[in-house]
Amino acid sequence: ALATIEAADCGLSGTLPSLRLKGAAVDGVAWPEWHSLLAQSLKLLNLGTNNITEIRDVTKEMQVLVLAENSALKFGDGVLKKALTTGTFLDLQNVALSNTAEAAELLKDGSIQKTEKVSSMSVEGGYECHSLVSSKLQVSPEKFLPQELCKCSPGFEGEGVQCRKCGPNTFSTGNRS
């Protein structure tokens, strides 16, 4: 059975559909939900550095899903939480979420946690960010949840990563979030 698909930097684009079919008919037999052989066997899927825009599902059998360097990514409802709950390793480095509500809720309810100390900063952008405390989720905080994980550095004003230098004769100690 096929366990690994390495398709990084292959010019792929669009939606990664669910590997489970709802309301499927296979060989004339109706199934309320049918798990394809690929859904059962696939352990590692590397789709990094493509233009994947949406993830509709992650099977509980999948151990590693690499989506690094895909620009704007949307997860279907509950998919991010399901992946974290089932222990799937997600590489979302340099990925901006187009729907941040679920990720923000996971941070709020403690399912994912930010580091106590700042872990990265942009001198040019005037902001500093916390990483996530997780061995199963790798992100670039300034893209993943910039409003929740980042703040303006001292001498800059704004929110998240939308920072600008303070005006003449003014100073900010930073937007401490």
Disulfide bonds with the S-S distance in Angstrom:
Cys129-Cys150 2.04
Cys152-Cys163 2.20
